Amino acid sequence: MKRLISSTASDFANLDKDQLLQSIKASEGRTLIAEVMCHAQPLYPGITNAEYAAAFGADMILLNVLDVEKPSIEGLEIENIEDSIQTLKKMIGRPVGVNLEPVDSSARRLETLDVLPEGRRATAKSLRKLKALGADFVCLTGNPKTGVTNQEILASIQLAKEAGLLIIAGKMHGAGIDEKLTDKETVRNFVEAGADIVLLPGVGTVPGTTLEKTASLVEEVHSLGAMALTSIGTSQEGAERETIQQIALYNKMAGADVHHIGDAGMYGMAIPERIMDYSIAIRGKRHTYFRMASSIFR
């Protein structure tokens, strides 16, 4: 088994869920996931935003705003959109996952919420469909104004587990709902329900996410045998290099196993250079350039 940061396209193609988790763990906090919007026009025409993100150092790609009933990806022109995820995986040679949103229609709202189609919601049907489409993992979280709550995330973890998916679960921000973002009880509940990786807001990304608090939550996750992902879901993926580097190092100090950078630096993906800056901050140029330069034929 290779650690993820040393793996190439042929290695990724043969990894099952448990092997992917093991390879992440073996990389000791140096795995980077980049999120991209599926419906946004690519940064430049001709290829997908996922390809840009991969080229600038992302180890894994997280597709946002994908409707599993109509799984089209802007910049990917194929005859059958049901093959979108499988085709993208072959093109970039990286694991690919999808956000699905556990919406709580009864939650206390802070703003007017969007109405999501079932194909974007974390229902049993959507999770089974996502597995059939070939996704390597699912991220149970909430975009802005979606009404996602921790209680519904907890309920959807069991559904994702039944579907056989690798599960990342947690909130990057409030998602338009008035509730406490996370605490030790919440992360404990997620792990006990079956989450493989617990998502936490990155240090400095939402008010009150100090190094000390985040480290305490990561320690709780680790004590339960799961891994922790720290996220940038508050548009700071469009900040200056120094901000990204500071967030990256603080998240690593907090003990993150996986680092996430969001899709709102440009419209639809992080500023590409910020992906590279984050990568270099957590693992240096050696592993960053290896990831950027590796051929999909290896």
C-alpha positions, 0 to 999 in steps of 0.5 A: 500500500502506497501513501496517497502523496506518493500514489499515481493514477494507476494506484488510485484506479485500484483503491477500494474504500479501506485502502484509500483511507489507509493511504490518506492516513499514511500521508500524515496530514499531507492530503489536499482536496480541492472543491469545484462547482460542476455548473460553473463555467471553467476558468478558461474554456476547453477543460474542466475546473477539476483538471485545473485544480488537479494540475495545481496540486490537488490529490482529490477532487470534490464536486459541488452542486452536482445533481446525481440525476443529471450529473453533467460537468461543465467543460466535459463533453461526453455522449452519456452524462451518466459516465461523467464521474468515471470519465473525469476520474480517468482524465485526471487520475485522482479520486473524485467525490461529491457533495450531497446535502442533508437538508432539514426543512424544520430547522430555524432559519437565519435567511431565505433558503434555496430549494434543492432538487432531490439529486443534490440532497443526501437521500437514500436514493441519491446516495445509491445513485452516487455509488452507481455513478462511480464516486470514490467518496461522499461529503455530507455538508451544506452549501450556503442557504441550504438548510443543512443541520448536524442532526440531518447530517447524522441521519444521512451518515447511516444512509451513506454507510448502507450505500457503501460510500466512504463518508466525510461529514460535517459543516464548513459554515452555518448553511443558513441555519441557527445552530452551534456549528460543531462540538465534541458531542457532534463529532462523536455522534458522527463517528459513532454513526459511521463517518470515516472522516469528520469535517471541521471548519479550518482554523480562522475560517469562521468566527471562533475557530482557534487553533486550540479549539480545532486541535481539541476537536481533532483529538476527539475525532482521532481518539474515536478512530476516525480522521479529521478534515479541515475546510476552507468554505468561507471564500478565503480560497480567494485570499492572499498567499500569506493567508492561505499559508497561515491557515494551512499551517494552523490546520496542520498544527491542529492535527488535520489528516486531510486539508480542503480548499473551497470553490469560491476563490474564482467562481467555481474553484479556488484561485489556482495558485492558492491550491499550490500555495496550500500544498507547498505549505503542508508538504513542500515543493517536492510532493507538490511538484510530484502531484502536479507533474505526474502523468495519468499514464503512470 
